[in-house]
Amino acid sequence: MLIKLENGIPVGNPIDEKNFRKLHNNTSFPRSLTVDCVEPFGYGLYQYTKPPVPGIHFKVEETVPVKNSDGIYMQTWETKAMSAEEIEKTTELKEIDIRNIRNEKLKASDWTQMSDLIDNDHYPEEFRAVWMEYRGKLRDIPSQKGFPWRVKWPIEPTFTK
């Protein structure tokens, strides 16, 4: 990847080597581009990096790339605390996500509470009660301490026929 340089500072979005060569189609470049062959054209070699994983109530923002000792501009990141409004919004979205997962688990286990769908000859007597307890724990998830950021999911019951 390459990035445009203005006064030695990376600007804009990176482009791939193919597009760089098309921009300069009257120039013969070596098979592997080097810092020395692209900088005279106002570009630098660029390398993507993996962003850090932020903690709760933090966000990651891309910052100006930094040139390493090999002359390659490295994508850089900064971790920042969220504003009160951002915390409120991300918490709201996380609550929705957790409730959706919980609701899917409840929906997937609805059949365990329908007597007309359960063959009592093939399931133990306590089958319905164990599933009822599990489903109650799912419903209680929003009242857990730390919700929605720290959720302890109940273990789904298992029975063999």
DSSP file with accessible surface (Angstrom, degrees, kcal/mol):
  #  RESIDUE AA STRUCTURE BP1 BP2  ACC     N-H-->O    O-->H-N    N-H-->O    O-->H-N    TCO  KAPPA ALPHA  PHI   PSI    X-CA   Y-CA   Z-CA
    1    1 A M              0   0   83      0, 0.0    45,-2.9     0, 0.0     2,-0.3   0.000 360.0 360.0 360.0 155.4    0.0    0.0    0.0
    2    2 A L  E     -AB  15  45A   2     13,-2.9    13,-3.0    43,-0.3     2,-0.4  -0.931 360.0-155.1-133.5 155.4    1.0    3.6   -0.6
    3    3 A I  E     - B   0  44A   5     41,-2.6    41,-2.5    -2,-0.3     2,-0.1  -0.987  25.6-110.1-134.5 141.9   -0.1    6.9    0.9
    4    4 A K  E     -AB  11  43A  80      7,-0.6     7,-2.5    -2,-0.4     2,-0.4  -0.444  31.7-150.9 -67.1 140.3    0.1   10.4   -0.5
    5    5 A L  E     -A   10   0A  20     37,-3.3     2,-0.5     5,-0.2    -1,-0.0  -0.951  13.8-173.7-117.0 133.9    2.6   12.7    1.2
    6    6 A E  E >  S-A    9   0A 112      3,-2.6     3,-1.6    -2,-0.4    -2,-0.0  -0.980  83.2 -17.1-125.3 116.0    2.3   16.5    1.5
    7    7 A N  T 3  S-     0   0  171     -2,-0.5    -1,-0.1     1,-0.3    -2,-0.0   0.873 129.5 -54.4  54.9  38.3    5.3   18.2    2.9
    8    8 A G  T 3  S+     0   0   49      1,-0.2    -1,-0.3    34,-0.0    -3,-0.0   0.534 116.1 115.8  77.9   6.8    6.4   14.8    4.2
    9    9 A I  E <   -A    6   0A  96     -3,-1.6    -3,-2.6    55,-0.0    -1,-0.2  -0.928  69.1-118.7-113.4 129.3    3.1   14.2    6.1
   10   10 A P  E     +A    5   0A  14      0, 0.0     2,-0.3     0, 0.0    -5,-0.2  -0.396  38.4 178.0 -64.5 136.1    0.8   11.4    5.1
   11   11 A V  E     +A    4   0A  47     -7,-2.5    -7,-0.6    -2,-0.1    53,-0.0  -0.970  37.4   2.8-137.5 153.7   -2.7   12.6    3.9
   12   12 A G  E    S-     0   0A  65     -2,-0.3     0, 0.0    -9,-0.1     0, 0.0  -0.200  97.0 -36.1  73.9-161.8   -5.8   10.9    2.6
   13   13 A N  E     -     0   0A 144      1,-0.1    -9,-0.3   -10,-0.0    -2,-0.1  -0.730  64.1-102.3-100.8 148.8   -6.5    7.2    2.2
   14   14 A P  E     -     0   0A  24      0, 0.0     2,-0.3     0, 0.0   -11,-0.2  -0.241  32.9-153.5 -64.3 153.9   -3.9    4.6    1.2
   15   15 A I  E     -A    2   0A  40    -13,-3.0   -13,-2.9     3,-0.0    31,-0.1  -0.895  18.2-110.2-123.4 158.4   -3.9    3.3   -2.4
   16   16 A D     >  -     0   0   64     -2,-0.3     4,-2.0   -15,-0.2     3,-0.2  -0.398  31.3-105.8 -85.7 167.1   -2.8   -0.1   -3.7
   17   17 A E  H  > S+     0   0   77      1,-0.2     4,-2.7     2,-0.2     5,-0.2   0.873 117.2  58.6 -59.9 -38.4    0.3   -0.6   -5.8
   18   18 A K  H  > S+     0   0  137      1,-0.2     4,-1.9     2,-0.2    -1,-0.2   0.925 108.2  45.2 -59.6 -45.0   -1.7   -1.2   -8.9
   19   19 A N  H  > S+     0   0   75      2,-0.2     4,-2.2     1,-0.2    -1,-0.2   0.870 110.7  54.1 -68.7 -36.0   -3.4    2.2   -8.7
   20   20 A F  H  X S+     0   0    0     -4,-2.0     4,-1.2     1,-0.2    -2,-0.2   0.939 108.9  48.5 -60.8 -45.8   -0.1    3.9   -8.0
   21   21 A R  H  < S+     0   0   67     -4,-2.7     6,-0.3     1,-0.2    -2,-0.2   0.880 110.2  52.0 -64.3 -35.4    1.4    2.4  -11.1
   22   22 A K  H >< S+     0   0  129     -4,-1.9     3,-1.1     1,-0.2    -1,-0.2   0.879 105.4  55.1 -67.2 -37.0   -1.7    3.5  -13.1
   23   23 A L  H 3< S+     0   0  101     -4,-2.2    -1,-0.2     1,-0.3    -2,-0.2   0.803 120.5  32.2 -62.9 -28.7   -1.2    7.1  -11.8
   24   24 A H  T >< S+     0   0   40     -4,-1.2     3,-2.0    -3,-0.2    -1,-0.3  -0.374  74.6 149.5-125.1  52.6    2.3    7.0  -13.1
   25   25 A N  T <   +     0   0  119     -3,-1.1    -1,-0.1     1,-0.3    -2,-0.1   0.635  68.5  60.3 -68.6 -12.3    1.9    4.7  -16.2
   26   26 A N  T 3  S+     0   0  156     -3,-0.1     2,-0.4    -4,-0.1    -1,-0.3   0.345  93.4  82.4 -93.7   6.3    4.7    6.4  -18.1
   27   27 A T  S <  S-     0   0   58     -3,-2.0     2,-0.7    -6,-0.3    -3,-0.1  -0.922  73.5-137.6-114.2 138.5    7.2    5.5  -15.4
   28   28 A S        -     0   0  119     -2,-0.4    -3,-0.1     0, 0.0    -2,-0.0  -0.841  26.6-174.9 -95.5 117.2    9.0    2.2  -15.1
   29   29 A F        -     0   0   22     -2,-0.7     4,-0.1     1,-0.1     9,-0.0  -0.789  30.3-100.1-107.8 154.3    9.2    1.0  -11.5
   30   30 A P        -     0   0   67      0, 0.0    -1,-0.1     0, 0.0     4,-0.0  -0.270  39.9-104.4 -65.2 161.7   10.9   -2.1  -10.1
   31   31 A R  S    S+     0   0  226      1,-0.2     2,-0.6     2,-0.1    -2,-0.0   0.911 114.5  44.6 -55.1 -46.0    8.8   -5.1   -9.4
   32   32 A S  S    S-     0   0   88      0, 0.0    -1,-0.2     0, 0.0     2,-0.1  -0.908  92.3-132.8-102.5 119.3    9.0   -4.4   -5.7
   33   33 A L        -     0   0   20     -2,-0.6     2,-0.3    -4,-0.1    -2,-0.1  -0.430  23.6-163.6 -70.6 143.7    8.4   -0.7   -4.9
   34   34 A T     >  -     0   0   66     -2,-0.1     4,-1.4     1,-0.1     3,-0.4  -0.815  34.1-108.0-122.0 166.2   10.8    0.9   -2.4
   35   35 A V  H >> S+     0   0   23     -2,-0.3     4,-2.3     1,-0.2     3,-0.5   0.922 118.6  54.8 -57.1 -44.8   10.8    4.0   -0.4
   36   36 A D  H 34 S+     0   0  135      1,-0.2    -1,-0.2     2,-0.2    -3,-0.0   0.811 109.0  46.3 -63.5 -31.0   13.4    5.6   -2.7
   37   37 A C  H 34 S+     0   0   25     -3,-0.4    -1,-0.2     1,-0.1    -2,-0.2   0.703 118.3  39.0 -89.3 -15.3   11.4    5.0   -5.9
   38   38 A V  H X<>S+     0   0    0     -4,-1.4     5,-1.5    -3,-0.5     3,-1.4   0.781 100.0  69.3-102.6 -28.6    8.0    6.2   -4.6
   39   39 A E  G ><5S+     0   0   62     -4,-2.3     3,-2.3     1,-0.3    -3,-0.1   0.873  91.6  60.5 -62.9 -35.7    8.9    9.3   -2.5
   40   40 A P  G 3 5S+     0   0  104      0, 0.0    -1,-0.3     0, 0.0    -2,-0.1   0.771 103.8  53.7 -61.9 -17.7   10.0   11.4   -5.5
   41   41 A F  G < 5S-     0   0   68     -3,-1.4    -2,-0.2     2,-0.2     3,-0.1   0.286 126.8-101.3 -97.0   9.0    6.4   11.0   -6.7
   42   42 A G  T < 5S+     0   0   21     -3,-2.3   -37,-3.3     1,-0.3     2,-0.3   0.761  86.4 110.8  80.2  27.4    4.9   12.3   -3.4
   43   43 A Y  E   < -B    4   0A  28     -5,-1.5     2,-0.3   -39,-0.3    -1,-0.3  -0.908  47.6-157.3-130.7 157.4    4.0    8.9   -2.0
   44   44 A G  E     -B    3   0A   0    -41,-2.5   -41,-2.6    -2,-0.3     2,-0.2  -0.939  32.5-100.1-128.3 154.5    5.3    6.7    0.9
   45   45 A L  E     -B    2   0A  30     26,-0.4    28,-3.1    -2,-0.3     2,-0.4  -0.517  44.5-159.4 -71.0 144.1    5.0    3.0    1.5
   46   46 A Y  E     -c   73   0B  10    -45,-2.9     2,-0.4    26,-0.2    28,-0.2  -0.967  13.0-165.2-133.4 141.3    2.2    2.3    4.0
   47   47 A Q  E     -c   74   0B  96     26,-2.5    28,-2.5    -2,-0.4     2,-0.1  -0.992  17.0-135.0-131.5 127.9    1.3   -0.6    6.2
   48   48 A Y        -     0   0  120     -2,-0.4     2,-0.3    26,-0.2    26,-0.0  -0.444  23.1-163.9 -70.3 150.5   -1.9   -1.3    7.9
   49   49 A T        -     0   0   42     -2,-0.1    27,-0.0    27,-0.1    -1,-0.0  -0.911  26.8 -98.9-131.4 162.2   -1.8   -2.4   11.6
   50   50 A K        -     0   0  192     -2,-0.3    27,-0.1     1,-0.1     0, 0.0  -0.658  39.7-123.4 -81.6 131.1   -4.3   -4.0   13.9
   51   51 A P        -     0   0   60      0, 0.0    -1,-0.1     0, 0.0    11,-0.0  -0.399  30.5-104.3 -70.9 151.1   -6.2   -1.6   16.2
   52   52 A P        -     0   0   57      0, 0.0    26,-0.1     0, 0.0     8,-0.0  -0.340  32.4-110.8 -68.7 157.5   -6.0   -2.2   19.9
   53   53 A V        -     0   0  141      6,-0.0     2,-0.1    26,-0.0     6,-0.1  -0.832  37.6-139.5 -90.6 116.2   -9.0   -3.7   21.6
   54   54 A P        -     0   0   53      0, 0.0     3,-0.1     0, 0.0     6,-0.1  -0.375  10.3-120.8 -76.7 155.2  -10.4   -0.9   23.8
   55   55 A G    >   -     0   0   47      1,-0.2     3,-1.6     4,-0.1     2,-0.0  -0.232  54.3 -58.8 -78.1 178.3  -11.8   -1.5   27.3
   56   56 A I  T 3  S+     0   0   66      1,-0.3    -1,-0.2    -2,-0.0     3,-0.1  -0.368 127.1  14.2 -60.7 136.2  -15.3   -0.7   28.3
   57   57 A H  T 3  S+     0   0   61      1,-0.3    25,-2.4    -3,-0.1     2,-0.3   0.724 106.6 105.8  67.9  24.7  -16.1    3.0   27.8
   58   58 A F  E <   -D   81   0B  92     -3,-1.6     2,-0.3    23,-0.2    -1,-0.3  -0.930  51.3-158.7-125.0 157.5  -13.1    3.6   25.6
   59   59 A K  E     -D   80   0B  51     21,-3.1    21,-2.9    -2,-0.3     2,-0.5  -0.917  12.5-132.2-132.1 159.2  -12.8    4.1   21.9
   60   60 A V  E     -D   79   0B  38     -2,-0.3     2,-0.4    19,-0.2    19,-0.2  -0.949  22.2-173.9-115.2 130.3  -10.0    3.7   19.3
   61   61 A E  E     -D   78   0B  67     17,-2.8    17,-2.6    -2,-0.5     2,-0.2  -0.967  26.2-118.1-124.3 141.4   -9.3    6.3   16.8
   62   62 A E  E     -D   77   0B 103     -2,-0.4    15,-0.3    15,-0.2     2,-0.2  -0.545  34.5-168.2 -74.5 139.3   -6.9    6.3   13.9
   63   63 A T  E     -D   76   0B  45     13,-2.3    13,-0.7    -2,-0.2     3,-0.1  -0.601  38.9 -57.5-117.7-177.2   -4.1    8.9   14.1
   64   64 A V  E     -     0   0B  89     -2,-0.2    -1,-0.1    11,-0.1    10,-0.1  -0.394  64.9-106.8 -64.4 131.2   -1.5   10.2   11.6
   65   65 A P  E     -     0   0B  18      0, 0.0     2,-0.4     0, 0.0    10,-0.2  -0.224  31.2-137.6 -58.3 150.2    0.7    7.3   10.4
   66   66 A V  E     -D   74   0B  86      8,-1.9     8,-3.2    -3,-0.1     2,-0.4  -0.926  12.1-123.3-114.9 137.9    4.3    7.3   11.8
   67   67 A K  E     -D   73   0B  95     -2,-0.4     6,-0.2     6,-0.3     2,-0.1  -0.640  29.1-150.4 -81.1 125.6    7.3    6.5    9.7
   68   68 A N    >   -     0   0   52      4,-2.8     3,-2.2    -2,-0.4    -1,-0.0  -0.257  35.6 -87.0 -88.1-177.3    9.3    3.6   11.0
   69   69 A S  T 3  S+     0   0  122      1,-0.3    -1,-0.1     2,-0.1    -2,-0.1   0.704 127.8  56.7 -65.7 -19.3   13.1    3.0   10.8
   70   70 A D  T 3  S-     0   0  118      2,-0.2    -1,-0.3   -35,-0.0   -35,-0.2   0.383 120.1-108.2 -89.5   0.6   12.6    1.3    7.4
   71   71 A G  S <  S+     0   0   11     -3,-2.2     2,-0.4     1,-0.3   -26,-0.4   0.582  76.2 134.8  85.4   9.9   10.9    4.4    6.0
   72   72 A I        -     0   0   37    -28,-0.1    -4,-2.8   -26,-0.0     2,-0.5  -0.792  56.7-127.1 -96.2 133.8    7.4    2.8    5.9
   73   73 A Y  E     -cD  46  67B  14    -28,-3.1   -26,-2.5    -2,-0.4     2,-0.4  -0.683  27.0-153.5 -80.9 122.6    4.5    4.7    7.3
   74   74 A M  E     -cD  47  66B  42     -8,-3.2    -8,-1.9    -2,-0.5   -26,-0.2  -0.823  18.2-115.7-101.2 134.9    2.7    2.6    9.9
   75   75 A Q  E     -     0   0B  16    -28,-2.5     2,-0.3    -2,-0.4   -11,-0.1  -0.446  40.4-161.3 -62.8 134.7   -1.0    3.0   10.6
   76   76 A T  E     - D   0  63B  31    -13,-0.7   -13,-2.3    -2,-0.1     2,-0.3  -0.884   8.9-157.0-126.3 159.0   -1.3    4.2   14.2
   77   77 A W  E     - D   0  62B  71     -2,-0.3     2,-0.4   -15,-0.3   -15,-0.2  -0.928   4.8-156.4-134.7 154.4   -4.1    4.2   16.8
   78   78 A E  E     - D   0  61B  91    -17,-2.6   -17,-2.8    -2,-0.3     2,-0.5  -0.998  12.9-143.1-133.3 133.7   -5.1    6.1   19.9
   79   79 A T  E     + D   0  60B  68     -2,-0.4     2,-0.3   -19,-0.2   -19,-0.2  -0.856  26.7 178.9 -96.6 128.8   -7.3    4.9   22.7
   80   80 A K  E     - D   0  59B  76    -21,-2.9   -21,-3.1    -2,-0.5     2,-0.1  -0.949  32.2-106.0-129.6 151.6   -9.5    7.6   24.2
   81   81 A A  E     - D   0  58B  67     -2,-0.3   -23,-0.2   -23,-0.2     2,-0.2  -0.464  41.5-116.5 -71.3 143.0  -12.2    7.7   26.9
   82   82 A M        -     0   0   37    -25,-2.4    -1,-0.1    -2,-0.1     2,-0.1  -0.497  26.2-112.2 -77.0 154.5  -15.7    8.0   25.6
   83   83 A S     >  -     0   0   47     -2,-0.2     4,-2.7     1,-0.1     5,-0.2  -0.324  34.3-101.7 -74.9 167.4  -17.9   11.0   26.4
   84   84 A A  H  > S+     0   0   71      1,-0.2     4,-2.4     2,-0.2     5,-0.2   0.895 125.4  50.9 -59.0 -39.1  -20.9   10.6   28.7
   85   85 A E  H  > S+     0   0  139      2,-0.2     4,-2.4     1,-0.2    -1,-0.2   0.902 110.3  48.5 -66.7 -40.5  -23.2   10.7   25.6
   86   86 A E  H  > S+     0   0   65      2,-0.2     4,-2.9     1,-0.2     5,-0.3   0.898 110.7  51.0 -66.6 -39.6  -21.1    8.0   23.9
   87   87 A I  H  X S+     0   0   53     -4,-2.7     4,-2.4     2,-0.2     5,-0.2   0.936 111.0  48.9 -61.6 -45.3  -21.1    5.8   27.0
   88   88 A E  H  X S+     0   0  132     -4,-2.4     4,-2.3    -5,-0.2    -2,-0.2   0.935 114.2  45.2 -60.4 -45.3  -24.9    6.1   27.2
   89   89 A K  H  X S+     0   0  109     -4,-2.4     4,-2.4     2,-0.2    -2,-0.2   0.928 114.5  46.5 -68.1 -45.3  -25.3    5.2   23.5
   90   90 A T  H  X S+     0   0   41     -4,-2.9     4,-2.5     2,-0.2    -1,-0.2   0.880 112.7  50.9 -67.3 -34.7  -22.9    2.3   23.5
   91   91 A T  H  X S+     0   0   27     -4,-2.4     4,-2.6    -5,-0.3    -1,-0.2   0.929 109.8  50.3 -65.7 -42.8  -24.5    0.9   26.7
   92   92 A E  H  X S+     0   0   86     -4,-2.3     4,-1.9    -5,-0.2    -2,-0.2   0.925 112.8  46.2 -59.9 -45.1  -27.9    1.2   25.1
   93   93 A L  H  X S+     0   0   81     -4,-2.4     4,-2.4     1,-0.2    -1,-0.2   0.897 111.7  51.3 -66.4 -38.7  -26.7   -0.7   22.0
   94   94 A K  H  X S+     0   0   71     -4,-2.5     4,-2.7     2,-0.2     5,-0.2   0.907 107.9  52.7 -65.7 -41.1  -25.0   -3.3   24.2
   95   95 A E  H  X S+     0   0   63     -4,-2.6     4,-2.6     1,-0.2    -1,-0.2   0.919 109.5  49.5 -58.9 -43.0  -28.2   -3.8   26.2
   96   96 A I  H  X S+     0   0   78     -4,-1.9     4,-2.4     2,-0.2    -2,-0.2   0.929 111.1  49.5 -62.3 -45.4  -30.1   -4.4   22.9
   97   97 A D  H  X S+     0   0   91     -4,-2.4     4,-2.2     2,-0.2    -2,-0.2   0.934 113.1  45.6 -59.5 -47.6  -27.5   -6.9   21.7
   98   98 A I  H  X S+     0   0   12     -4,-2.7     4,-2.9     1,-0.2    -1,-0.2   0.924 112.9  50.0 -65.1 -43.3  -27.6   -8.9   25.0
   99   99 A R  H  X S+     0   0   90     -4,-2.6     4,-3.1    -5,-0.2    -1,-0.2   0.892 109.3  52.6 -62.7 -37.6  -31.4   -8.9   25.1
  100  100 A N  H  X S+     0   0   87     -4,-2.4     4,-2.1     2,-0.2    -1,-0.2   0.919 110.9  46.3 -63.9 -43.3  -31.6  -10.1   21.5
  101  101 A I  H  X S+     0   0   80     -4,-2.2     4,-2.1     2,-0.2    -2,-0.2   0.942 114.2  48.7 -62.4 -46.7  -29.3  -13.0   22.3
  102  102 A R  H  X S+     0   0   30     -4,-2.9     4,-2.4     1,-0.2    -2,-0.2   0.930 110.3  50.9 -58.4 -45.1  -31.3  -13.8   25.4
  103  103 A N  H  X S+     0   0   68     -4,-3.1     4,-2.8     1,-0.2    -1,-0.2   0.874 108.2  52.3 -63.8 -36.7  -34.5  -13.6   23.4
  104  104 A E  H  X S+     0   0  116     -4,-2.1     4,-2.5     2,-0.2    -1,-0.2   0.898 109.4  49.7 -65.2 -39.6  -33.2  -16.0   20.8
  105  105 A K  H  X S+     0   0   74     -4,-2.1     4,-0.9     2,-0.2    -2,-0.2   0.898 112.5  47.6 -66.3 -39.1  -32.2  -18.5   23.5
  106  106 A L  H >< S+     0   0   21     -4,-2.4     3,-0.7     2,-0.2     4,-0.5   0.937 112.5  48.9 -64.8 -45.8  -35.7  -18.2   25.0
  107  107 A K  H >< S+     0   0  136     -4,-2.8     3,-1.1     1,-0.2     4,-0.4   0.904 108.4  53.9 -60.9 -41.0  -37.3  -18.6   21.6
  108  108 A A  H 3< S+     0   0   69     -4,-2.5    -1,-0.2     1,-0.3    -2,-0.2   0.720 113.9  42.8 -67.6 -19.3  -35.1  -21.7   20.9
  109  109 A S  T X< S+     0   0    3     -4,-0.9     3,-1.5    -3,-0.7     4,-0.3   0.350  80.8 102.5-109.6   7.2  -36.3  -23.3   24.2
  110  110 A D  G X  S+     0   0   61     -3,-1.1     3,-2.2    -4,-0.5     4,-0.3   0.885  73.7  65.0 -54.3 -40.0  -40.0  -22.4   24.0
  111  111 A W  G >  S+     0   0   96     -4,-0.4     3,-1.3     1,-0.3    -1,-0.3   0.769  88.3  68.7 -58.3 -25.3  -40.8  -26.0   22.9
  112  112 A T  G <  S+     0   0    0     -3,-1.5    -1,-0.3     1,-0.3    -2,-0.2   0.659 100.6  47.8 -70.5 -14.2  -39.7  -27.3   26.3
  113  113 A Q  G <  S+     0   0   46     -3,-2.2     2,-0.8    -4,-0.3    -1,-0.3   0.356  88.4  93.7-107.3   5.5  -42.6  -25.6   28.0
  114  114 A M    X>  -     0   0   79     -3,-1.3     3,-1.9    -4,-0.3     4,-0.7  -0.849  57.5-163.3-104.6 105.3  -45.3  -26.9   25.6
  115  115 A S  G >4 S+     0   0   72     -2,-0.8     3,-0.7     1,-0.3     5,-0.2   0.805  87.0  60.1 -60.0 -30.9  -46.8  -30.1   26.9
  116  116 A D  G 34 S+     0   0  138      1,-0.2    -1,-0.3    -3,-0.1    -2,-0.0   0.685 107.2  47.3 -73.8 -12.4  -48.4  -31.0   23.6
  117  117 A L  G <4 S+     0   0  103     -3,-1.9     2,-0.6    -6,-0.2    -1,-0.2   0.536  96.3  83.9-100.8 -10.1  -44.9  -31.1   22.0
  118  118 A I  S << S-     0   0   12     -4,-0.7     2,-1.1    -3,-0.7     3,-0.1  -0.851  70.4-144.0-102.1 123.5  -43.1  -33.1   24.7
  119  119 A D    >>  -     0   0   71     -2,-0.6     3,-2.0     1,-0.2     4,-0.8  -0.730  11.1-161.2 -82.7 101.4  -43.4  -36.9   24.6
  120  120 A N  T 34 S+     0   0  117     -2,-1.1    -1,-0.2     1,-0.3     3,-0.1   0.692  85.6  65.0 -62.9 -17.5  -43.5  -37.7   28.3
  121  121 A D  T 34 S+     0   0  147      1,-0.2    -1,-0.3    -3,-0.1    -2,-0.0   0.719 108.9  38.6 -75.2 -20.0  -42.5  -41.3   27.6
  122  122 A H  T <4 S+     0   0  104     -3,-2.0    -2,-0.2     2,-0.1    -1,-0.2   0.492 108.7  64.1-109.7  -6.7  -39.1  -40.1   26.3
  123  123 A Y  S  < S-     0   0   44     -4,-0.8    38,-0.1    38,-0.1     5,-0.1  -0.948  85.1-108.7-120.7 142.8  -38.2  -37.3   28.7
  124  124 A P    >   -     0   0   47      0, 0.0     3,-1.6     0, 0.0     4,-0.3  -0.196  34.1-108.4 -62.3 160.5  -37.6  -37.5   32.5
  125  125 A E  T 3  S+     0   0  198      1,-0.3     3,-0.5     2,-0.1     4,-0.4   0.854 117.8  52.7 -58.5 -39.3  -40.2  -36.0   34.8
  126  126 A E  T 3> S+     0   0  102      1,-0.2     4,-2.6     2,-0.1     5,-0.3   0.467  79.9 102.0 -81.7   2.8  -38.0  -33.1   35.8
  127  127 A F  H <> S+     0   0    7     -3,-1.6     4,-2.0     1,-0.2     5,-0.2   0.925  83.7  42.3 -50.6 -55.6  -37.4  -32.1   32.2
  128  128 A R  H  > S+     0   0   79     -3,-0.5     4,-2.3    -4,-0.3    -1,-0.2   0.908 114.3  51.8 -63.9 -39.7  -39.9  -29.2   32.1
  129  129 A A  H  > S+     0   0   61     -4,-0.4     4,-2.3     2,-0.2    -1,-0.2   0.907 108.8  49.8 -66.1 -41.4  -38.8  -27.9   35.5
  130  130 A V  H  X S+     0   0   47     -4,-2.6     4,-2.2     1,-0.2    -1,-0.2   0.927 113.8  45.6 -64.7 -42.7  -35.1  -27.8   34.7
  131  131 A W  H  X S+     0   0   13     -4,-2.0     4,-2.7    -5,-0.3    -2,-0.2   0.877 109.7  55.2 -68.5 -34.1  -35.8  -25.9   31.5
  132  132 A M  H  X S+     0   0  105     -4,-2.3     4,-2.2    -5,-0.2    -2,-0.2   0.917 108.5  48.7 -64.1 -40.8  -38.2  -23.6   33.3
  133  133 A E  H  X S+     0   0  118     -4,-2.3     4,-2.1     2,-0.2    -2,-0.2   0.924 111.4  49.7 -64.1 -44.8  -35.4  -22.7   35.8
  134  134 A Y  H  X S+     0   0    7     -4,-2.2     4,-2.0     1,-0.2    -2,-0.2   0.940 111.0  49.0 -58.4 -46.9  -33.0  -22.1   32.9
  135  135 A R  H  X S+     0   0   21     -4,-2.7     4,-2.2     1,-0.2    -1,-0.2   0.878 108.1  54.6 -65.5 -34.1  -35.5  -19.8   31.1
  136  136 A G  H  X S+     0   0   23     -4,-2.2     4,-1.5     1,-0.2    -1,-0.2   0.909 107.0  50.9 -63.6 -40.9  -36.0  -17.9   34.4
  137  137 A K  H  < S+     0   0  104     -4,-2.1     4,-0.4     1,-0.2    -2,-0.2   0.876 108.4  52.4 -64.8 -36.9  -32.2  -17.3   34.6
  138  138 A L  H >< S+     0   0    0     -4,-2.0     3,-1.3     1,-0.2    -2,-0.2   0.928 108.5  50.1 -62.6 -43.5  -32.3  -16.0   31.0
  139  139 A R  H 3< S+     0   0  121     -4,-2.2    -1,-0.2     1,-0.3    -2,-0.2   0.800 107.4  55.8 -65.2 -27.9  -35.1  -13.6   31.9
  140  140 A D  T >< S+     0   0   95     -4,-1.5     3,-1.7     1,-0.2     4,-0.4   0.524  77.5  98.5 -82.2  -5.7  -33.1  -12.4   35.0
  141  141 A I  G X  S+     0   0    1     -3,-1.3     3,-2.2    -4,-0.4    -1,-0.2   0.901  76.1  57.7 -53.1 -43.9  -30.0  -11.4   32.9
  142  142 A P  G 3  S+     0   0   35      0, 0.0    -1,-0.3     0, 0.0    -2,-0.1   0.763 104.3  54.0 -62.2 -18.3  -30.9   -7.7   32.8
  143  143 A S  G <  S+     0   0   97     -3,-1.7    -2,-0.2    -4,-0.1     2,-0.1   0.470  83.0 116.0 -93.5   1.3  -30.9   -7.6   36.6
  144  144 A Q  S X  S-     0   0   54     -3,-2.2     3,-1.8    -4,-0.4     2,-0.2  -0.400  79.0-102.7 -67.3 144.7  -27.4   -9.1   36.9
  145  145 A K  T 3  S+     0   0  206      1,-0.2    -1,-0.1    -2,-0.1    -2,-0.1  -0.471 110.4  24.7 -65.4 132.3  -24.8   -6.8   38.4
  146  146 A G  T >> S-     0   0   23      1,-0.3     4,-2.2    -2,-0.2     3,-1.1   0.401  95.1-172.6  92.6  -4.6  -22.6   -5.4   35.6
  147  147 A F  T <4  +     0   0   32     -3,-1.8    -1,-0.3     1,-0.3   -52,-0.1  -0.407  61.4  14.7 -60.9 137.4  -25.3   -5.8   32.9
  148  148 A P  T 34 S+     0   0    2      0, 0.0    -1,-0.3     0, 0.0     3,-0.2  -0.974 130.4  45.6 -96.7   2.0  -24.9   -5.4   30.0
  149  149 A W  T <4 S+     0   0   72     -3,-1.1     2,-0.5     1,-0.3    -2,-0.2   0.792 119.5  35.1 -79.8 -30.4  -21.0   -5.4   30.0
  150  150 A R  S  < S+     0   0  167     -4,-2.2     2,-0.4    -6,-0.1    -1,-0.3  -0.920  74.3 171.7-127.7 107.2  -20.6   -8.4   32.2
  151  151 A V        -     0   0   33     -2,-0.5     2,-0.7    -3,-0.2    -5,-0.1  -0.951  23.4-154.4-119.9 131.6  -23.1  -11.2   31.7
  152  152 A K        -     0   0  166     -2,-0.4    -2,-0.0   -11,-0.1    -8,-0.0  -0.916  20.9-150.6-103.6 108.4  -23.0  -14.6   33.2
  153  153 A W        -     0   0   78     -2,-0.7   -15,-0.1     1,-0.1     2,-0.1  -0.600  15.0-120.3 -81.2 135.1  -25.0  -16.8   30.8
  154  154 A P        -     0   0   25      0, 0.0     2,-0.5     0, 0.0    -1,-0.1  -0.387  31.6-106.5 -69.2 152.6  -26.8  -19.9   32.4
  155  155 A I        -     0   0  155      1,-0.1   -21,-0.0    -2,-0.1     0, 0.0  -0.703  33.7-117.3 -83.2 129.1  -25.8  -23.2   31.0
  156  156 A E        -     0   0  104     -2,-0.5   -25,-0.1     1,-0.1    -1,-0.1  -0.438  34.0-112.9 -66.0 131.7  -28.4  -24.8   28.8
  157  157 A P        -     0   0   19      0, 0.0     2,-0.4     0, 0.0    -1,-0.1  -0.275  29.5-155.5 -63.5 151.5  -29.8  -28.0   30.2
  158  158 A T        +     0   0  127      2,-0.0     2,-0.4     0, 0.0     0, 0.0  -0.986  13.1 177.7-129.9 141.5  -29.1  -31.3   28.5
  159  159 A F        -     0   0   64     -2,-0.4     2,-0.4   -36,-0.0   -36,-0.0  -0.992  19.3-142.9-137.5 145.3  -31.0  -34.5   28.6
  160  160 A T              0   0  131     -2,-0.4    -2,-0.0     1,-0.0     0, 0.0  -0.900 360.0 360.0-106.4 141.4  -30.5  -37.8   26.8
  161  161 A K              0   0  175     -2,-0.4   -38,-0.1   -38,-0.1   -39,-0.1  -0.438 360.0 360.0 -78.3 360.0  -33.6  -39.7   25.7
